[in-house]
Amino acid sequence: MRKQRGFAMRTLARVAVFAALIAVLGLPGSLNVFGNAVPITLQTMGVMLAGAVLGSWRAALAVVVLLVLVAAGLPLLAGGRGGLGVFTGPSAGYLVGWVAGAAVTGWLVERGGRDPGLVRLIVACLVGGVGVIYLFGIPVQALVTGISLRRAAWLSLIFLPGDVIKAVLASLVARGTQRAYPDAVPAVHQERLRSGGGR
């Protein structure tokens, strides 16, 4: 029982660290370009990193923790945004998409086993951290701003080059971390937890 509690505490610590990392990546602020109501931020890179290192459900939990704190009023989103109002604005779908995007990224990395490899990491970050987030974000942006879905999709193309760069950077950081600390590979961490040797 004590060992299980220890594992639970270490898991919660990892979740908290990545929730904090996503928040810290909002410190440089945000940028609105070409009249887009949704800002460009670095925080999606934190979502991708969480998925690549924590795996599916832990990464999703890290994002949920962050969003709960944001809903409670803490200014943890880029530009110092916080409060319930952000969940009714143009970015609301992207925020919800962070949860699904982190989970999908983590799930794809987990399928890579003990050595997911850089290509898999990049694909996982692009599919989960870009594709899934857009899938949630674009329709909500269209609904909230009263523009057509096609117009919202065109506006989202502004994010694409930067998001691809963030996916590659997140993959490189995750790959380097996993080489130095194998326990940062989600499948390895899960194996150690099951065997009683995790941390």
CORWO-V821476 format. One record per residue. N is the residue number from 0. RES is the residue in one letter. PSI is psi in whole degrees, 0 to 359 (* if undefined). BURIAL is I if it has 24 or more other ideal C-beta (glycine too) atoms within 12 Angstrom, else O. D_FIRST is the distance of its C-alpha to the first C-alpha in whole Angstrom. Layout:
BEGIN
n,res,psi,burial,d_first
N,RES,PSI,BURIAL,D_FIRST
N,RES,PSI,BURIAL,D_FIRST
END
This chain:
BEGIN
n,res,psi,burial,d_first
0,M,317,O,0
1,R,320,O,4
2,K,319,O,5
3,Q,321,O,5
4,R,321,O,6
5,G,317,O,9
6,F,318,O,10
7,A,318,O,11
8,M,320,O,12
9,R,324,O,14
10,T,316,I,15
11,L,324,O,17
12,A,317,O,18
13,R,316,I,20
14,V,315,I,21
15,A,321,O,22
16,V,317,I,24
17,F,330,I,26
18,A,318,I,27
19,A,322,O,29
20,L,316,I,30
21,I,320,I,32
22,A,316,I,33
23,V,324,O,34
24,L,351,I,36
25,G,349,I,38
26,L,323,O,40
27,P,349,O,43
28,G,193,O,44
29,S,166,I,45
30,L,124,O,48
31,N,125,O,50
32,V,148,O,53
33,F,34,O,56
34,G,12,O,55
35,N,132,I,52
36,A,344,I,50
37,V,125,I,46
38,P,158,I,46
39,I,130,I,45
40,T,169,I,42
41,L,355,I,40
42,Q,334,I,37
43,T,333,I,37
44,M,325,I,36
45,G,324,I,33
46,V,316,I,32
47,M,316,I,33
48,L,319,I,31
49,A,314,I,28
50,G,317,I,28
51,A,331,I,29
52,V,321,I,26
53,L,336,I,23
54,G,180,I,24
55,S,295,I,25
56,W,327,I,22
57,R,321,I,21
58,A,315,I,25
59,A,320,I,26
60,L,321,I,23
61,A,318,I,24
62,V,320,I,28
63,V,317,I,27
64,V,313,I,25
65,L,314,I,29
66,L,327,I,31
67,V,318,O,29
68,L,322,I,30
69,V,315,I,33
70,A,330,I,34
71,A,353,O,33
72,G,356,O,36
73,L,135,O,35
74,P,67,O,38
75,L,353,I,35
76,L,157,I,37
77,A,138,I,40
78,G,8,I,43
79,G,28,O,41
80,R,147,I,41
81,G,173,I,38
82,G,167,O,38
83,L,337,O,38
84,G,331,O,42
85,V,340,I,41
86,F,4,I,39
87,T,3,O,43
88,G,185,I,44
89,P,335,I,46
90,S,357,I,42
91,A,316,I,40
92,G,325,I,40
93,Y,323,I,39
94,L,315,I,36
95,V,321,I,35
96,G,333,I,36
97,W,319,I,33
98,V,308,I,30
99,A,321,I,32
100,G,318,I,33
101,A,318,I,30
102,A,315,I,28
103,V,318,I,31
104,T,311,I,31
105,G,320,I,28
106,W,317,I,28
107,L,322,I,31
108,V,320,I,30
109,E,326,I,27
110,R,344,O,30
111,G,358,I,31
112,G,213,O,28
113,R,344,O,27
114,D,81,O,31
115,P,333,I,32
116,G,154,O,35
117,L,319,I,37
118,V,315,O,39
119,R,319,I,36
120,L,316,I,35
121,I,314,I,38
122,V,317,I,39
123,A,316,I,35
124,C,323,I,36
125,L,317,I,39
126,V,308,I,38
127,G,311,I,35
128,G,347,I,36
129,V,297,I,40
130,G,310,I,41
131,V,319,I,38
132,I,318,I,38
133,Y,323,I,42
134,L,325,I,42
135,F,319,I,40
136,G,318,I,42
137,I,311,I,46
138,P,321,I,46
139,V,319,I,44
140,Q,316,I,47
141,A,317,I,50
142,L,314,O,49
143,V,321,O,48
144,T,351,I,51
145,G,23,O,54
146,I,169,O,55
147,S,157,O,55
148,L,322,O,52
149,R,317,O,54
150,R,317,O,55
151,A,322,I,51
152,A,320,O,50
153,W,318,O,53
154,L,327,I,52
155,S,341,I,49
156,L,338,O,50
157,I,325,I,51
158,F,336,I,47
159,L,310,O,47
160,P,315,O,48
161,G,321,I,46
162,D,325,I,43
163,V,317,O,44
164,I,317,O,44
165,K,322,I,41
166,A,318,I,39
167,V,315,I,41
168,L,316,I,39
169,A,321,I,36
170,S,319,I,36
171,L,318,O,37
172,V,315,I,35
173,A,317,I,32
174,R,315,I,33
175,G,318,O,34
176,T,318,I,31
177,Q,329,I,29
178,R,321,O,31
179,A,324,O,30
180,Y,92,O,27
181,P,335,O,26
182,D,348,I,22
183,A,357,I,24
184,V,120,I,25
185,P,316,I,23
186,A,322,I,23
187,V,316,I,22
188,H,318,I,19
189,Q,320,I,18
190,E,318,O,19
191,R,323,O,17
192,L,317,I,14
193,R,326,O,14
194,S,352,O,14
195,G,10,O,12
196,G,14,O,14
197,G,165,I,15
198,R,*,O,15
END
